[in-house]
Amino acid sequence: MNNIKYKKNDLLIEGVSVRNLAKKFPTPFYCYSSKTIIEKFKKFKNSLKIDALICYAVKANPNIAILKILSKQGAGTEVVSEGELIRSLKAKINPKKIVFSGVGKSLNAIKLAVKKNILQINVESEEELELIEEITKKLKKRMQIGIRVNPDIDAKTHKKISTGRKEDKFGIDIKIAEKIFNNYRFNKYLDVIGLSVHIGSQITSLNPFKRAFLKISRMVKKININQKIIKILDLGGGIGINYNNDKVINFNDYAKIISKISKDLDCKLILEPGRMLVAESGILLTKVLYIKKNKKNNFAIIDAGMNDLLRPALYDAYHEIESVKNNKGQKKKYTIVGPICETADTFIKKKILNELNQGELLFFKNVGAYGSSMTSSYNSRPVIMELIIYKNKFSIIRKVDTVSNQISREKIPSLISKIK
Ligand SMILES: Cc1ncc(COP(=O)(O)O)c(C=O)c1O
C-alpha cells in the first residue's frame, strides 16, 4: 500500500499534489486516499477464510463518502448512535447489514433502528432489553438481539480505550447474560440469538483476542448444549495499527483464531473493524504559523489544534508528523503545538525535523480513524474540511464550517437583552 508518497519536495496522494491542494484550500484539512481504504478492506476480507459480515465501525470515520466506499466493497456498518444510523442509511447501507451497539442508546435511536429493520441491536443492559421489547411491541415488529458480554479481559491497550475489563461500563456479566438468553428464549418480539464482545481498540497483540474469544466460545457451547440458542457471534473490532513502531497483528493470524474458535460453533459471524480499515488512508495537512523559542522548548506553532486532532491530547497518542518539503537542511528539535489555549494542545515533544519556517506545510500521518470524527469547534474554531482522492482526482467530502454558521444556532433572547 503506497498511495501516499513523496515526490520532488511534494507529497502525492494517489498522484494528487498536496502542495497544489494547499494552494486551493486553506489549511488545516484532512485528506484521504480511497484506494488505501479499498485495499485495506480487501486485504482483511481475503484473509478471512470463513464467511463473516464485516460491519465497519462508523465512529472511526463517519463521513458518508467513506461509508459509501466501504459499502461498495460489501461492508455493513456498526453504529452507536441515532446519528451514525442516519448516516449509514444516507450512504444506502443495507439495513440488514447494520448492527447497533453502545451502552446508552436513546429511545429515538432504538425506535429508528426497529422501524428500519436493522440486522441486530447489541444490548448492554437488562433495562435496555426491556425498553426494546416495549418499542417492538408498540411498533408490532420483531428485532434480532445480540447480548454484549463483558468477558473481563484486559486488552492491554490504552486504559481509556479498553472496554472489556469487569470494571468497565461495557457489556453484561457472563453469568447474567446466560440467564437473559434463557429468559428470552420464547419472546414474542425479540430474537435473542446473538452474542457480542468488543474488548477495546488499538490492540496490538493477539493474546487478548484469543482469551476473549475462547471465553465466548465456551459460553456458546454451554448455552447451546441442548438447543441452539446462540446463532450469531459478533466479535467486535479492535485491531490496532502502526502509529509509532507499534507491532501490528497479522490479519492471517487473527483470521486463524476466528476460524479455530468458530469451527464447531456453527454460528454466523459479524466483525466490526474501524480503525484498521481507515486510519492509514488519512493525513491532516497543516501549516507552521510561528516558530517560538523559550528556555526549554523550540515550538513550532501550527494551524491545526487539538480540536482538529484530539487523540494526542486525549490519549497521549503519537501521530507522526513530517514536512511536505522533505528536504535535507539542518536538523532541529521541535515541540509541535496547536493554537488552542490549553497546554494539552501539544502534538509531539522534541521531534527532530529539518529546520522549519513560517508557512511551511506539515502533515500528520495515519489520521483517517478517530481524527475527523473527534473534531470539535472548541475555541470557536470552524470544523475543518475533508477531501478525498480517487485515481488522480480529488473531491471535498466535508465542507469547512463557518463561525457564522456556529453563531446562527445561537441567539440572545429578550430575557437576556433586558439585563441591565
Ligand atoms: C462496539 C465496538 N465495535 C467496534 C469498534 C471499533 O473498534 P476499532 O476501531 O478499534 O476497530 C468499537 C470502538 O471502540 C466499538 O466500541
The ligand as an SDF file (V2000), in Angstrom:
LIG
                    3D

 16 16  0  0  0  0  0  0  0  0999 V2000
  -18.6370   -1.9680   19.8970 C   0  0  0  0  0  0  0  0  0  0  0  0
  -17.4820   -1.5360   19.0620 C   0  0  0  0  0  0  0  0  0  0  0  0
  -17.2190   -2.1980   17.9280 N   0  0  0  0  0  0  0  0  0  0  0  0
  -16.1920   -1.8390   17.1330 C   0  0  0  0  0  0  0  0  0  0  0  0
  -15.3560   -0.7930   17.4620 C   0  0  0  0  0  0  0  0  0  0  0  0
  -14.2370   -0.4460   16.5500 C   0  0  0  0  0  0  0  0  0  0  0  0
  -13.0020   -0.5750   17.1270 O   0  0  0  0  0  0  0  0  0  0  0  0
  -11.6930   -0.3400   16.2720 P   0  0  0  0  0  0  0  0  0  0  0  0
  -11.8250    0.9830   15.6200 O   0  0  0  0  0  0  0  0  0  0  0  0
  -10.6090   -0.3840   17.2590 O   0  0  0  0  0  0  0  0  0  0  0  0
  -11.6160   -1.4520   15.2850 O   0  0  0  0  0  0  0  0  0  0  0  0
  -15.5850   -0.0810   18.6410 C   0  0  0  0  0  0  0  0  0  0  0  0
  -14.6930    1.0070   19.0510 C   0  0  0  0  0  0  0  0  0  0  0  0
  -14.1480    1.0600   20.0870 O   0  0  0  0  0  0  0  0  0  0  0  0
  -16.6880   -0.4580   19.4590 C   0  0  0  0  0  0  0  0  0  0  0  0
  -16.9720    0.2100   20.5990 O   0  0  0  0  0  0  0  0  0  0  0  0
  1  2  1  0
  2  3  1  0
  2 15  2  0
  3  4  2  0
  4  5  1  0
  5  6  1  0
  5 12  2  0
  6  7  1  0
  7  8  1  0
  8  9  2  0
  8 10  1  0
  8 11  1  0
 12 13  1  0
 12 15  1  0
 13 14  2  0
 15 16  1  0
M  END
$$$$
